[in-house]
Amino acid sequence: MANQNVKNVVLVHGAFADGSGYKGVYESLTKQGYNVTIVQNPLTSLADDVAATHTVLDNQDGPAILAGHSWGGAVITEAGNHPNVAGLVYIAAFQPDNNETALQWFQSAPPAPENGVLPPDSKGIVYYDKDKYHAGFCGDLSKEQAAFMYASQGAFKGECFLTPISNAAWRNKPTFGIIATDDKSINPDIQRNMYQRSNTQAKEIKGSHAVYISQAEEVANVIASAAQQVSN
């Protein structure tokens, strides 16, 4: 994409929280002149989430930064091959390589005691333990905000975690990352190991797994910086 001026941003949420958490990032980027769209993942399979993301990317009027949080990192790793994607931003997110799964990385370091990811239920759906949600997912948000996020989470099919990546877009696209240093859901060392392996330009931000909510301005600025760096 020669002589591109990236003004579009597409945001992809993860499991256990929906796209509404991106409101602060949306507002900050919109004030900076970006056109922001938020994908609502069905969370039914990697392929379905990639398809939902592609639908949004198809509707962009030019190159876009594609950003993903948590499970959304696996989604953008596959969806990021879309021709409208100029760069990737991983927000405390999984970043598997070809033939790797999100679960492999999730299990690559001991979980924090606060972590509340439950085993799949009888329908194959994975939920986050209600009693651990606040401390484990969004400890730097209010109790009331955590309760709303828990109530509005989608039904995340466990098979998503088990599906390997077939074509890792970060191998071919400029890639940026955010490490949430107080993350109790994805160990910060897992984030560091993934981003170091891929030579991702990463920034450490003090925040919970929900760093994109608690530190929305800082997250937005990383995304804006990525857009500026891939523009020429």
C-alpha positions as CSV (number, residue, x, y, z in Angstrom):
1,M,0.0,0.0,0.0
2,A,2.2,2.8,-1.3
3,N,1.6,6.4,-0.1
4,Q,-1.1,5.3,2.2
5,N,-2.7,7.6,4.8
6,V,-4.2,5.3,7.4
7,K,-7.3,6.9,9.0
8,N,-9.4,3.7,9.6
9,V,-9.3,1.6,12.8
10,V,-11.1,-1.7,13.3
11,L,-11.3,-3.0,16.9
12,V,-11.8,-6.7,17.7
13,H,-12.9,-7.8,21.2
14,G,-12.0,-11.0,23.0
15,A,-13.8,-13.6,25.0
16,F,-15.7,-12.8,28.3
17,A,-16.4,-9.2,27.2
18,D,-18.1,-7.6,24.3
19,G,-17.2,-4.7,22.0
20,S,-18.8,-2.1,24.3
21,G,-15.6,-2.0,26.3
22,Y,-13.9,-0.1,23.5
23,K,-16.0,3.0,24.0
24,G,-13.1,5.0,25.5
25,V,-10.7,3.9,22.8
26,Y,-13.3,4.8,20.2
27,E,-13.9,8.3,21.7
28,S,-10.2,9.0,21.9
29,L,-9.4,7.9,18.3
30,T,-12.5,9.6,16.9
31,K,-11.3,12.9,18.5
32,Q,-8.0,12.4,16.7
33,G,-9.8,12.1,13.4
34,Y,-9.9,8.4,12.9
35,N,-12.8,6.4,11.5
36,V,-13.4,3.6,14.1
37,T,-15.5,0.5,13.7
38,I,-15.9,-2.2,16.4
39,V,-16.5,-5.8,15.4
40,Q,-19.0,-7.8,17.4
41,N,-17.5,-11.3,17.4
42,P,-20.0,-14.3,17.4
43,L,-17.3,-16.2,19.4
44,T,-18.6,-19.4,17.8
45,S,-15.4,-20.4,16.0
46,L,-12.2,-18.8,14.8
47,A,-13.6,-18.9,11.2
48,D,-16.8,-17.2,12.3
49,D,-14.9,-14.4,14.1
50,V,-12.6,-13.9,11.2
51,A,-15.6,-13.7,8.8
52,A,-17.2,-11.1,11.0
53,T,-14.0,-9.1,11.0
54,H,-13.6,-9.4,7.2
55,T,-17.2,-8.1,6.8
56,V,-16.1,-4.9,8.6
57,L,-12.8,-4.6,6.8
58,D,-14.6,-5.0,3.4
59,N,-16.6,-1.9,4.3
60,Q,-13.5,0.3,5.0
61,D,-12.8,3.0,2.4
62,G,-9.1,2.5,2.6
63,P,-6.3,1.0,4.7
64,A,-6.9,0.3,8.3
65,I,-5.2,-0.6,11.6
66,L,-6.7,-3.8,12.9
67,A,-6.4,-4.1,16.7
68,G,-7.5,-7.1,18.9
69,H,-7.7,-7.7,22.6
70,S,-7.1,-11.1,24.2
71,W,-8.8,-13.8,22.1
72,G,-9.2,-11.1,19.5
73,G,-5.4,-11.4,18.9
74,A,-5.9,-14.8,17.4
75,V,-8.7,-13.4,15.3
76,I,-6.6,-10.6,13.9
77,T,-3.7,-12.9,13.3
78,E,-5.9,-14.7,10.8
79,A,-8.1,-11.8,9.6
80,G,-5.1,-9.5,9.3
81,N,-4.3,-11.0,5.9
82,H,-7.2,-8.9,4.5
83,P,-5.9,-6.4,1.8
84,N,-7.3,-3.4,3.7
85,V,-5.1,-4.2,6.8
86,A,-2.1,-1.9,6.9
87,G,-0.9,-2.9,10.4
88,L,-1.8,-4.9,13.5
89,V,-2.1,-4.0,17.2
90,Y,-2.2,-6.7,19.9
91,I,-3.8,-5.5,23.1
92,A,-2.8,-7.9,25.9
93,A,-3.7,-10.4,23.2
94,F,-2.8,-13.9,21.9
95,Q,-0.4,-13.9,19.0
96,P,-0.1,-17.5,17.8
97,D,2.1,-18.5,14.8
98,N,1.1,-20.9,12.1
99,N,-0.2,-24.2,13.5
100,E,-0.3,-22.8,17.0
101,T,-3.4,-22.3,19.1
102,A,-4.4,-19.7,21.7
103,L,-4.6,-22.4,24.3
104,Q,-1.0,-23.4,23.8
105,W,0.1,-20.0,24.7
106,F,-2.5,-19.6,27.5
107,Q,-1.0,-22.7,29.1
108,S,2.7,-21.7,28.6
109,A,3.0,-20.1,32.0
110,P,1.2,-20.7,35.4
111,P,-2.1,-18.9,35.7
112,A,-2.5,-16.3,38.4
113,P,-4.6,-17.3,41.4
114,E,-7.2,-14.7,40.3
115,N,-7.6,-16.3,36.9
116,G,-11.2,-17.5,36.5
117,V,-11.4,-19.1,33.0
118,L,-13.6,-22.2,33.6
119,P,-13.5,-25.5,31.7
120,P,-16.1,-25.8,28.9
121,D,-19.6,-26.6,30.0
122,S,-21.8,-29.4,28.6
123,K,-22.4,-27.3,25.5
124,G,-18.8,-26.6,24.9
125,I,-19.0,-23.0,26.1
126,V,-16.3,-21.4,28.2
127,Y,-17.3,-18.8,30.8
128,Y,-15.3,-16.8,33.4
129,D,-16.0,-17.6,37.0
130,K,-18.3,-14.9,38.3
131,D,-16.6,-14.8,41.7
132,K,-13.2,-14.2,40.1
133,Y,-14.3,-11.9,37.2
134,H,-13.5,-8.6,38.9
135,A,-10.1,-9.5,40.3
136,G,-9.1,-11.7,37.4
137,F,-10.3,-9.8,34.4
138,C,-10.6,-6.1,35.3
139,G,-9.2,-5.4,38.7
140,D,-8.6,-1.8,38.0
141,L,-12.2,-1.1,37.1
142,S,-15.1,-0.4,39.5
143,K,-17.2,-3.3,40.9
144,E,-20.2,-1.9,39.1
145,Q,-18.4,-1.8,35.7
146,A,-17.1,-5.4,36.3
147,A,-20.6,-6.6,37.0
148,F,-21.9,-5.1,33.7
149,M,-19.1,-6.6,31.7
150,Y,-19.7,-10.0,33.2
151,A,-23.4,-9.7,32.5
152,S,-22.8,-8.7,28.8
153,Q,-20.2,-11.3,27.9
154,G,-20.9,-13.6,24.9
155,A,-21.0,-17.4,24.9
156,F,-17.4,-18.3,23.9
157,K,-17.1,-21.7,22.3
158,G,-14.1,-23.6,23.7
159,E,-13.2,-24.9,20.2
160,C,-12.0,-21.4,19.4
161,F,-9.1,-21.9,21.8
162,L,-8.2,-25.2,20.1
163,T,-8.2,-24.0,16.5
164,P,-4.7,-23.5,15.0
165,I,-3.7,-20.4,13.0
166,S,-3.2,-21.2,9.3
167,N,-1.7,-17.9,8.1
168,A,-0.2,-15.6,10.7
169,A,-0.6,-12.1,9.4
170,W,2.0,-10.6,11.8
171,R,4.6,-12.4,9.6
172,N,3.8,-10.0,6.8
173,K,2.3,-6.8,8.3
174,P,3.8,-4.1,10.6
175,T,2.9,-5.3,14.1
176,F,2.6,-3.4,17.4
177,G,1.6,-4.7,20.9
178,I,0.6,-3.7,24.4
179,I,1.6,-5.7,27.4
180,A,-0.7,-5.2,30.4
181,T,1.7,-5.4,33.3
182,D,-1.0,-6.3,36.0
183,D,-2.8,-8.9,33.8
184,K,-4.3,-11.8,35.8
185,S,-5.9,-13.5,32.8
186,I,-3.0,-13.7,30.3
187,N,0.3,-13.7,32.2
188,P,2.3,-10.7,31.2
189,D,5.3,-12.9,30.6
190,I,3.3,-14.8,28.0
191,Q,2.6,-11.5,26.3
192,R,6.3,-10.6,26.4
193,N,7.3,-14.0,25.0
194,M,4.9,-13.8,22.1
195,Y,5.8,-10.3,21.1
196,Q,9.5,-10.9,21.5
197,R,9.3,-13.9,19.3
198,S,7.6,-12.0,16.5
199,N,9.7,-8.8,16.9
200,T,6.5,-6.9,17.7
201,Q,7.0,-3.2,18.7
202,A,5.5,-3.5,22.2
203,K,4.8,-1.1,24.9
204,E,4.2,-2.0,28.6
205,I,1.2,-0.2,30.2
206,K,0.2,-0.7,33.8
207,G,-3.2,-2.2,33.8
208,S,-5.4,-5.2,34.2
209,H,-6.4,-7.6,31.4
210,A,-9.0,-4.9,30.6
211,V,-6.3,-2.3,29.9
212,Y,-8.2,-1.2,26.9
213,I,-10.9,0.1,29.2
214,S,-8.9,1.3,32.2
215,Q,-6.1,2.9,30.1
216,A,-8.2,3.7,27.1
217,E,-6.3,6.9,26.2
218,E,-2.9,5.2,26.3
219,V,-4.2,2.3,24.3
220,A,-5.7,4.7,21.7
221,N,-2.4,6.5,21.5
222,V,-0.6,3.3,20.7
223,I,-3.1,2.6,17.9
224,A,-2.8,6.1,16.6
225,S,1.0,5.8,16.6
226,A,0.8,2.6,14.7
227,A,-1.4,4.3,12.1
228,Q,1.1,7.1,11.8
229,Q,4.1,4.8,11.4
230,V,2.5,2.7,8.6
231,S,1.4,5.9,6.8
232,N,3.8,7.5,4.4
